Amino acid sequence: MHFSPVNILGLMSGTSLDGLDLCLVQFEGDGGVKWKILKAETRPYDPKLVMKLKQAHLQSDNEIQLLDQEIGERFAKDCEAFLEELHVDVVASHGHTIKHRPDLGYTLQIGDSKPIQTKLKCPVIYDFRTQDVELGGQGAPLVPIGDELLFGEYDFCVNIGGFANFSTRMDNERIAADICPVNVVLNTLAEKLGRSYDDKGSIARGGKVDCDFLEKLNELGFYSASLPKSLGREWVDREIWPILKSSELSEEDALATFTEHAAIQIAQVVSHGRALFTGGGVKNEFLIERIREHSTAQIEIPSAQLVDFKEALVFALLGLLRIHSQINVLASVTGAKQDHISGQILGDFYVKKEG
């Protein structure tokens, strides 16, 4: 692609519920894609909003519609405060996933784009997942197109957030999948001890691994299922919490055991070569130690900015590809019938191409 510099703001709200990630990226096309992060920031959610998002998948359609509007207005205010005097051409918003059942033919991200478009007066690209599910895909993960175009020198790209996921190349095509739940479980266990998360994995480090509980977790059918596959909160509610509740472990031992479980599952997938690790979960030093213990891969953790904002960066890239009518979702990753160009567009844009 050849195109003039364009500033795209990527928005990502993940299952860790730590807040809205905003990443303003300048892209320039010279045959490939050059990129530079101009500014990146996480704007935390207050406890009341966190609780609403946690329970959103249980709400009625009317309640979800109201929350969709509330989140959209919150995103718009955060974008305005974040940008200050910085110029933005396009916003690419992932939204916040509250329902994800591709096996039943649906996925739902909330965060109404109209307030964003109205406040920033620029086009907003949103709803990147629905079309893929309609084409028979998992609707996830979407980040691997960024791994392919921006981080292709690595054998594996791994993100650890609410869930861990990976992408790699196999037989000359990009493949990817979710690996296992991570912070979506660890944070909830830490909250029972009055913490919002297990800082550096210190609580888990002091706990004891329960081998019977660990074995039950590792035997869950998802781990032996073939690709493509993805996870959501519904799966955690259905499969993980019943095992945890029946174990009668202390929170400390449950944290230790689930951390070991996550480390084993990640290491089984990321078993060799160079691996780029990003996402909030890499700040869990104990988890990373345990992954290194189980894997021979060379685990590389980049700058703090890239650790925290790689997903938001890649959603900005998805927006870039969308406005240039370029494929931004890979069938080899999601299992859809074909590669495709995904994302709904709110507002008008004009792209000046060069060459």
C-alpha positions in Angstrom: 0.0 0.0 0.0 1.1 3.6 -0.7 -0.7 6.3 1.2 0.0 9.6 3.0 0.5 9.6 6.8 -2.8 9.1 8.7 -3.5 9.3 12.4 -5.8 6.5 13.7 -6.9 6.1 17.3 -7.3 2.5 18.3 -9.7 1.8 21.3 -9.6 -1.5 23.2 -11.6 -2.6 26.2 -10.6 -6.1 27.3 -11.9 -8.8 29.6 -9.5 -7.8 32.3 -11.7 -4.7 32.9 -8.8 -2.5 33.8 -10.0 0.3 31.6 -10.1 1.7 28.1 -6.8 1.5 26.2 -6.3 4.3 23.7 -3.5 4.3 21.2 -3.0 7.0 18.6 -0.9 5.7 15.8 0.5 7.4 12.7 0.7 5.1 9.7 2.4 5.7 6.5 2.4 3.5 3.4 5.6 3.0 1.3 4.8 -0.4 -0.1 4.8 -1.8 3.5 3.3 -0.2 6.6 5.3 2.1 8.7 3.9 3.0 12.1 4.7 5.2 15.1 2.8 5.4 18.4 2.1 9.1 19.0 0.4 8.7 22.4 -1.0 5.8 24.4 -2.9 5.7 27.7 -5.3 3.5 29.8 -8.2 5.3 31.4 -9.4 3.2 34.3 -13.0 2.2 34.9 -14.6 3.0 38.2 -15.7 0.0 40.4 -19.4 0.6 39.6 -18.8 0.4 35.8 -16.6 -2.7 36.3 -19.5 -4.4 38.0 -21.9 -3.4 35.3 -19.6 -4.8 32.6 -19.0 -8.0 34.6 -22.8 -8.6 34.8 -23.7 -7.3 31.3 -24.0 -10.8 29.7 -26.8 -11.6 32.2 -28.8 -8.4 31.5 -32.0 -8.0 29.4 -31.8 -6.6 25.9 -33.1 -3.2 27.1 -30.5 -3.0 29.9 -27.8 -3.9 27.4 -29.0 -1.2 25.1 -28.7 1.4 27.9 -25.3 0.2 28.8 -24.2 0.3 25.2 -25.1 4.0 25.1 -23.5 4.7 28.5 -20.2 3.0 27.4 -20.2 4.8 24.1 -20.6 8.2 25.9 -17.8 7.2 28.3 -15.5 6.2 25.4 -16.3 9.6 23.7 -15.3 11.6 26.8 -12.1 9.5 27.3 -11.1 10.1 23.6 -11.7 13.8 23.9 -9.6 14.1 27.1 -6.9 11.8 25.7 -6.4 13.7 22.4 -6.3 17.2 23.8 -4.8 19.1 20.8 -3.6 16.0 18.9 -5.1 15.4 15.4 -7.0 12.2 14.6 -8.3 11.2 11.2 -10.1 7.9 12.1 -11.1 6.0 15.3 -11.1 2.2 15.3 -13.1 1.0 18.2 -13.2 -2.7 19.3 -15.8 -1.9 21.9 -16.3 -4.2 25.0 -17.3 -7.9 24.5 -20.1 -9.0 26.7 -21.3 -12.0 24.7 -19.3 -14.4 22.6 -20.8 -17.6 21.4 -19.7 -18.2 17.9 -20.8 -21.8 18.2 -24.3 -20.4 18.5 -23.8 -17.8 15.8 -23.4 -14.6 17.8 -20.9 -12.2 19.3 -21.7 -8.8 20.9 -19.5 -5.8 21.6 -21.0 -2.7 23.2 -19.9 0.9 23.1 -22.1 3.0 20.9 -19.9 4.7 18.2 -22.3 7.6 17.6 -21.1 9.7 20.6 -17.5 9.2 19.6 -18.2 10.3 16.0 -20.2 13.3 17.2 -17.7 14.5 19.7 -14.5 13.9 17.6 -16.1 14.8 14.3 -14.2 12.0 12.4 -15.2 8.6 11.1 -15.5 5.7 13.5 -14.9 2.1 12.5 -16.5 -0.5 14.8 -18.0 -4.0 15.0 -15.0 -5.9 13.7 -16.2 -9.4 14.8 -19.9 -9.9 13.7 -19.2 -10.4 10.0 -16.6 -13.1 10.8 -19.1 -15.1 12.9 -21.7 -14.7 10.1 -19.1 -16.2 7.7 -18.8 -19.2 10.0 -15.7 -18.0 11.9 -14.9 -17.6 15.6 -14.9 -13.8 15.4 -11.6 -14.1 17.2 -8.8 -13.5 17.5 -8.4 -10.5 15.3 -5.0 -9.3 16.4 -3.0 -11.9 14.3 -3.2 -9.7 11.2 -1.1 -7.2 13.1 1.3 -10.0 14.1 1.7 -10.8 10.5 2.2 -7.3 9.2 4.0 -5.6 12.1 5.7 -8.4 14.1 6.4 -11.1 11.5 9.9 -11.6 12.7 8.7 -13.6 15.8 7.8 -17.3 15.7 5.0 -16.7 18.2 3.1 -13.6 19.3 1.3 -14.1 22.7 -1.0 -11.8 24.5 -1.9 -12.4 28.1 -4.9 -10.5 29.4 -8.3 -11.7 30.5 -7.5 -14.7 28.3 -4.2 -15.7 26.7 -4.0 -16.1 22.9 -1.3 -16.7 20.4 -0.6 -16.5 16.7 2.1 -18.2 14.6 2.8 -19.2 11.0 2.3 -22.8 10.0 2.4 -24.2 6.4 2.8 -20.6 5.1 -0.3 -19.2 6.7 -1.0 -17.4 9.9 -2.9 -19.4 12.5 -4.1 -18.3 15.9 -6.4 -19.2 18.8 -7.2 -18.5 22.4 -5.1 -20.6 24.8 -6.7 -20.4 28.2 -8.3 -18.0 30.7 -5.8 -16.0 32.8 -6.7 -12.6 34.4 -10.4 -13.2 34.1 -10.0 -15.9 36.8 -6.9 -14.6 38.7 -8.4 -11.2 39.2 -11.6 -12.6 40.6 -9.7 -14.8 43.0 -7.6 -11.8 44.1 -10.7 -9.7 44.7 -11.8 -12.2 47.3 -8.7 -11.2 49.2 -9.4 -7.5 48.9 -7.1 -7.0 46.0 -8.0 -5.9 42.4 -5.3 -8.3 41.0 -2.4 -10.5 42.2 0.4 -7.9 41.9 3.4 -9.6 40.3 1.9 -13.0 41.2 3.0 -12.6 44.8 -0.1 -14.2 46.3 0.2 -17.2 44.0 3.9 -17.5 44.7 3.0 -18.0 48.4 0.3 -20.5 47.7 0.4 -24.3 47.2 -0.5 -26.0 43.9 -3.2 -28.7 44.4 -2.4 -31.5 42.0 -5.9 -32.9 41.8 -7.4 -29.5 41.0 -4.7 -28.9 38.5 -5.3 -32.1 36.7 -9.1 -31.4 36.4 -8.3 -28.0 34.9 -5.8 -29.4 32.4 -8.2 -32.1 31.3 -10.9 -29.7 30.1 -12.0 -30.5 26.6 -11.2 -27.1 25.1 -7.5 -27.7 25.4 -7.5 -30.8 23.2 -10.0 -29.3 20.7 -8.7 -28.5 17.2 -8.3 -25.0 15.8 -9.9 -22.6 15.3 -11.2 -22.0 18.8 -11.9 -19.1 21.1 -13.0 -18.5 24.6 -15.4 -16.2 26.4 -16.7 -15.5 29.9 -19.6 -17.9 29.3 -17.1 -20.8 29.0 -15.3 -19.7 32.2 -18.7 -19.6 34.0 -19.6 -23.0 32.7 -16.3 -24.9 33.0 -13.9 -23.2 35.4 -15.9 -21.8 38.3 -17.7 -25.1 39.1 -14.3 -26.8 39.4 -13.0 -24.0 41.6 -16.1 -24.0 43.9 -15.9 -27.8 44.3 -12.2 -27.7 45.2 -12.7 -25.9 48.6 -9.1 -24.4 48.2 -8.1 -21.2 49.9 -7.8 -18.3 47.6 -4.0 -18.4 47.9 -3.9 -22.1 46.8 -6.4 -21.5 44.1 -4.3 -18.6 42.7 -1.2 -20.8 42.8 -2.9 -23.7 41.1 -4.6 -21.6 38.4 -1.4 -19.7 37.7 0.4 -23.1 37.2 -2.5 -24.2 35.0 -2.2 -21.1 32.8 1.6 -21.5 32.6 1.3 -25.1 31.5 -1.3 -24.4 28.8 0.7 -21.4 27.4 4.0 -23.3 27.4 2.4 -26.3 25.6 1.5 -24.0 22.7 4.6 -21.7 22.8 7.1 -24.4 22.9 10.1 -23.1 20.8 11.6 -20.2 18.9 11.3 -16.5 19.6 8.1 -15.4 21.3 6.8 -11.9 21.7 4.8 -11.6 24.9 2.5 -8.6 25.6 -0.6 -7.7 27.6 -1.1 -6.9 31.2 -0.5 -10.6 32.2 3.2 -10.3 31.5 3.5 -8.1 34.6 2.7 -11.2 36.6 6.3 -12.1 37.2 5.5 -15.4 38.8 3.4 -16.5 35.9 6.2 -15.6 33.4 8.7 -17.6 35.6 6.4 -20.6 35.5 6.0 -20.4 31.7 9.7 -20.2 31.3 10.1 -23.2 33.5 7.8 -25.3 31.2 8.8 -23.9 27.8 12.1 -23.8 25.8 10.9 -20.8 23.8 12.9 -17.5 24.0 10.3 -15.3 25.7 10.8 -11.6 24.8 9.0 -8.9 26.7 9.1 -5.5 24.8 8.8 -1.9 26.0 6.1 -1.2 28.6 4.2 0.8 26.0 4.0 -2.1 23.6 3.2 -4.5 26.4 0.2 -2.4 27.4 -1.0 -1.2 24.0 -0.3 -3.7 21.3 -3.9 -4.7 21.0 -5.1 -1.1 20.7 -2.3 -0.5 18.2 -3.5 -3.5 16.1 -7.1 -2.3 16.2 -5.8 1.0 14.7 -4.2 -1.1 12.0 -7.5 -3.0 11.4 -9.1 0.4 10.9 -6.3 1.4 8.5 -6.8 -1.7 6.4 -10.6 -1.2 6.4 -10.4 2.4 5.0 -8.1 1.1 2.3 -10.4 -1.8 1.5 -7.7 -4.3 2.4 -8.3 -7.7 4.1 -8.1 -7.3 7.8 -9.5 -10.7 9.0 -7.7 -14.0 8.1 -9.8 -17.1 7.6 -6.8 -19.3 8.5 -7.1 -17.7 12.0 -10.8 -17.5 12.6 -12.1 -20.4 10.5 -14.4 -18.2 8.4 -15.3 -19.2 4.9 -12.9 -16.7 3.5 -10.5 -13.8 4.2 -12.5 -10.6 4.4 -12.7 -6.9 5.1 -14.5 -6.3 8.4 -15.7 -3.2 10.3 -18.8 -1.0 10.1 -18.1 2.7 9.2 -19.9 5.6 10.8 -19.2 8.9 9.1 -17.4 9.8 5.8 -13.7 9.5 5.1 -11.5 10.4 2.2 -8.2 8.5 1.6 -5.5 10.2 -0.5 -3.4 7.4 -2.1 0.0 8.0 -3.6 1.9 6.2 -6.3 
